[in-house]
Amino acid sequence: MNNLEKIKKLVIEYSEKINATFEKLPAFDCSIGLAHPYIEIDSKGNYNYVI
């Protein structure tokens, strides 16, 4: 499991605890459009929260 998958797993686990809907969660690794935020890891290993 890579770091992005670990982050995704944690985000989903925490969102279930607070009853956050799927629409409120960021996407992972690429944009789904319409200024929806997403999380990526760049080539240097930095985490980026992109809007």
Secondary structure, 3 states (H helix, E strand, C coil): CCHHHHHHHHHHHHHHHCCCCHHHCCEECCCCCCCCCEEEECCCCCEEEEC
